[in-house]
Amino acid sequence: MRMFKQYLPKLVAKHVSRLFSGRLYIDGRGGYEFYNGLLKLPVKAEQRHFKTVKEVNMEIRRLKEAA
């Protein structure tokens, strides 16, 4: 499990795309799981979770397009 002290979408996206599956925690945002190279919503998702997942997954797609 990787713990991020700060929410930086590009850094989180790089981590998720490299490891492909696992868990991570972002201070102030909560815990997340990622599978198949994309961040997944938590079971009891709140508005901040939806926003975070959307931003990180957009960054992952940008990384894949650039490669």
C-alpha positions, 0 to 999 in steps of 0.5 A: 500500500502506497501512502501519498502525503499530498494529492498530485494527480500526475504522481498518483497516475504514474504509480497506478499505471506502473503497478497495475493493481493494488491499494493506495491512500491519499491524505485528505482524500481516503483509501483507493484500490486500483485494478487493471491500471485504473483507479476504482471507486471505494464502496461508500464513495463521496463526492471527493472520491468521484472527483479524485477517481475522474482526475487520476484516470484522465491523467492515466489516459494522457500518459498512455496516449503520450507513450 
